[in-house]
């Protein structure tokens, strides 16, 4: 290997990130680090589609834990640095765009809310109503208020929460889309034709139910669960709807989320798009060629260069 670098793999849900990352670990001295906001939780491996092979930052928190991007970032930086120090390549793979950027960059993030802080602002929003809560935000942070609709409760509450820490939801310069990274990094985006992606999403949803996702969700909800863990996509649908309706609802949510992730693909600076409508080994071949072109790996010399 010619240098220490980080390989990041992003793509919409069901685009094959896990399979490609596993294929790459069979060819490189590497470890996979998850960049998924829900795979950090224990207790929902089926619903959150957790990989079967050992992956860092998967299942690290109990369902009662209130997660934050800042806390994840610290853990991700530690994991990446440990893998590099061991002479291996960190492969950061996941579909949560903010988590991926937090892992790769020194993006300055606000601290998680103090205990009870979020609940305080949620109660205020529900008590005084959307318009008055938004007016209060405008008094405390005009720039944030201008960027969020009064009816968007989640973002209004988050913006008010940030004002307590002297921070703003509308950070100047928005470094989220900066190409700066902590280490030399190759960011690969897996692209898939829309119809093929939708087919994969429907197939994966059926497999979830066949694997027992309903029982898994029931067990999870029988124990204390945090507000962040409750955001796991499909959790409430699986828990409350008849199976056919839950499958339909989860498919719809996943399709919408995949569309959102595709927007992230177009906004990531320096991202190399790779076609994912083929076997993972072929996708991995192309990614390795991209890495070699960046001179992070020796030039290919037959099949031996992949091992």
N, C-alpha and C positions, 0 to 999 in steps of 0.2 A: 504494500500500500504506500502511496506517495504522500499522503497527508491526512491529518485528522479532519473529519467532516461529519456533518449530520445530514441524513437523508429523511425528508419529510414526504409523506404520502397522504394526499387529501382527495376527497371525492364524495359524491352523493351516497347516501345509504344504499346498500346492495350493489355498489359498483365493483366490489371485489377487493377492497383494501386489505382485509385480513389475509386472504389467500395469497395476494401478491407479496405482502410483507413476509409471510412464512416462506414463500419461494425464495425470496432474497436472502433469508437467514441460512438457507441451505447452500448458498454460494459465497457468502461473506462471513467473516467473523463479526457477528452483529447481534444486537438485542433489540426487541420491539418495545416501544414505549407508547402507551395509549394516549390519544388526545380526544377522549370522548367524555362528555360531562356526566353521562349516566353510567358508564361502565366502571366508574370509580366506586360504585356501591356494591356491597355484598347483598345477596338475597334475591337478585333479579337477573340471573345469568341468561335465561331464555328471552325475557322481554327486551333486555338491552343488547342481546346478540353478542355476548362476551366470547372471546376466542377460546378455543379448547387448549391451545398451547400456552405455556407460561409467557405472560406479557406484563411488563411493569406498569404500575398505576391502574391495574384492574382489580376491583374488589378490595380496595384499601380502606374504605370507610363503611361503618355500620349504617343502616338505613335511617337511624335517628340523627345522624350527623348533618349539620347545616354546612353544605359545601360552598366554597367561594372560588372565583377564578384566581385570586391572589394566593390562596393556600395551595391550589393546584399548581400554580406557576412555581412556587418554591420547591414543591416535590419534584416537578418535572425538571427544573434546572439541576437539582441534586442528582436525579437519575441519569440525565444526559452526561453530566460531568463524570460520574462514576463509570459509565460505560466507556467514555473516551479515555479515561485514566487507565482502564484495563486493556487498552489497545484495540477495542472493538468499535464498530460503527453503530451509533444510535439510529434506529429507524423509528421516527415519530409518525404514527399512523392514526388517523381518526377523522371523524366527520364534523366535529364541533369546531368551527372556524376560529372562534375566540380562544379556545383552549390551545389550538395549534399555534396561533400567533403568540400566545403567552408563553408556551413552551420554548419557542424558537428565539424570541426576542427579549430585550430588557424592558419591554413595555411596562411603564409605571402604572400600577393598578392600585385602586383604593383598598384599604383594609376591609375585611368583612364587617358587617354591622355588629354593634354590641348586642348582647342578649336583650331581647325585648324591643330593640329599636325599630325593626321592621314592622313588628306587630303594632307598635304605637302609631306609625304613619298609616298603616292599613286601616286601623280603627278610625283615625281621623278622616281618611278619605271616605269611608263608608258612612260616617256620621254626618259630615258637613256636605258631602256630595262632590261630584267631579269638578264642577265649575269653581266652587270655593277652594277646594284643594289646589286646583291649578292656579288660582289667584295668589294663594299663599306661596306657591312655588315661584311665581313671577316676582313676588316681593323679595324672595330670598336668592333667586338665581334666574334673572331675566333671560339669559342665553339658553339655559336648559328649557325653560318654559316655552320659548319660541320654537323649540325643536320637537316637542312632544304634544300630542293631542290630549285634551282634558279627559277623554273617555278611555285612554290607555292607562288603566289603573296601575299595572305592573311598573311601567316606566315612570309615571308620576311619583309613585311611592319610592322607587329607587332614587329618583332625582332628589326628593326631599331628604331621604336617608343620607345621601352624599353631602348635602349642605351642612349636616351636623358635623361632618369631618372636614369642612372647609373645602370640599371638592365639588366638581361640576360634572353632570352627565354629558355636557357639551365641552369636552376637553379641547383646549386650543391646539390647532395643528393636527389633531386626530392621528396620532402616530400608529394607530392600528394598522394602517395600510403601508407603513414604511417597509422598505426592503432590508433595513438593518437587522442583522441577526447576531447572536452572541458568538457563534462559531461559523466557519464556512459551511454553507448549507445549500443543498439542492432540493427544491420544492417541486414535487411532481403531482399533477392533477389527473385523476382517472376520469376519462370522458366516455360516455356511453350513449348511443342513440336513445331517444326518449322512450320509444315503444319497447325496446329491449329492457330498459331500466324498469319500466312499469311492470313488465312480466316478471322480472326478478323480485320486485317488491311483493307482488301477489304470491309468488311461490314461497318466499320467506315467511310471510304471514301465516300461510297454511301450515308450514313446518312448525312454527311456534306453537300453534294450537295442538298439533299432533304430539308435540314434545311435552305438553302439560303446562302451558303458560297460565291457564286459569287457576290451577292449584298453586302455582308459584305466587301469583298475585294475591290470592287469598291468604297464604301464609305471611306474606310481607305486610299486609294490612292488618293482621292480627297482632302486630307488634308496633311499638312507637316508630313513627316515620316522620322525617323532617319535611319542611315545605319544599326544599330543593329536590329531595328524592321523589316527592309526589308529582314532580313535573315530568317524570319518565313517560315518554310518549306511549299512549295507549293504556296506561295504568288504570285510569278511571273507567275507560270503555270496557276493558276486560272484566273489571270488578262489578260493573253495574248492568251491562247489557247482555241479552241472550247471545249465544255464540255467533249466529249468522250476522246479527247487527254489529257485534263487536269486531268481527273480521272486516266488515265493510267500513266501519268507522276507522279502524286502525290502518287499513289500506289508504283511505282518503287522507288521514293525517300524515302518513309516511310519504305519499306522493307530494303533498304540499311542502313538507320539509325538504324533500329531495330537490324541488324547484328552488327553494331558498338556498340550499347548498350550492346549486349550480351558479347562482348569482355570486357567491363567494369565490368560486373558481375564476370568474371573470375579473374580480377585483384584486386578486393577490398579485403583487408585483413580482416579476421574475419567474412566475410559475411556468413549468414545462408541461404542456398537455400531452397525454399519452392515451391512445385508443385502448379501451378496456373490453371491447367486444370480441375477445379471443381468450385462449387458455392463459391462466396466470403465469405459466412459465415463459410464454412469449412476451407478455407485458414486462416481466422481470428482465428478460433479455434486453428489451429496448431501454429500460431504466438504467441498466448497467452500462449500456453504450453512451447514454447521456452523461453518466458520472465519469466515464473514461474521457469523454470529450472535454469535460471540465478539468481533466488531469488530476482527479482525486484517486484514480486507480490506474495501474499499468495498462498499456495498450493490450488488446485482446490477442492471445496466441493460442488459438484453437480452444477446445473444450476445457483444457486444464486451467485457463485463465479465469474460469468461472468458479473454481473451487478454492 
